[in-house]
């Protein structure tokens, strides 16, 4: 992996920036695998170095414009600046160290947060044709299979006759945690199911369904109730906008899930609310939400500063509000929430437009699948911060980048057709005048 990263870096700069992107993207969810590189020089900076190499390669080898026009471009820049200002605000309001070096954990977290959004620009600039996007989607499928195989090797031999917290496992996603793994599996299952509804080749459709089923299988054993809801809502969205048969699948899952899943999963679901009371996990989450609301009331407009809640020590050892929207309001205020929701709504609108207007089936499939995946992501983030983790949402930003490029291609194709129609109309008019004369 280390040698491959070096080769990909060199080739991205000297030959083709897509080489680095093709190498990097499949490794995004494999956090524990990337830990292996930390013993080598600059190994812990592999993502940073590869992204920089791809950017340099784009500057050297890509034609103008480098970045395609997109409604998300300005919003991402504005939100990045807003979070940076919030970083300094947090240092002053919470008496935290100034974020001026990579050694500061808050500055490092901000850098990783913005770097995840940078993937959007890189993917939109490097992946220029549907064929290149299909290659990327194939690599994503291989990566998902590798993640799921690793996860199954960890959980496969355990006893699931009764639920306990010791059964939960984050797997290759590392510090994203068990719920982060659940969010990743739910989102990828929805995305792959969305792609499958457009495939005309039976073997491709069956392959996408098979990989999606491995995601659903792994999701079951994450015991992530938010992940379960995200999957159901994502399938519902796909059923309503694209494939009615998925509504039947959803009905079957809701009716027969108790006879399909192990006892431990049933325990996990039913323990949420028993004998008129919430379980301890749900009660603690509500206590965290109530405490977060109390903090928000003191500075609701601008918040307490980016990445500050984890250092407040508000409720026990918890370092997260367990609701990303509350976290945004607490740290960046209503201003931050406004721009964040605007960014998500803009991405959803782009996906919908691509789904409804693209003539290429690959682009239509990406738009449809991304729209449903954003619906799924919106749900899972109600129960915790799943948005800030590269290993959970790195693929999502790649898909958004491909959507931006697809919209740009669709718009250019439409303009060329209109120009051709006008030219043909002028030619026909000239011929009519000649015949009349």
Beta strands, then each sheet from edge to edge (+ up, - down):
strand 1: 273-274
strand 2: 277-278
sheet 1: 1+ 2-
end
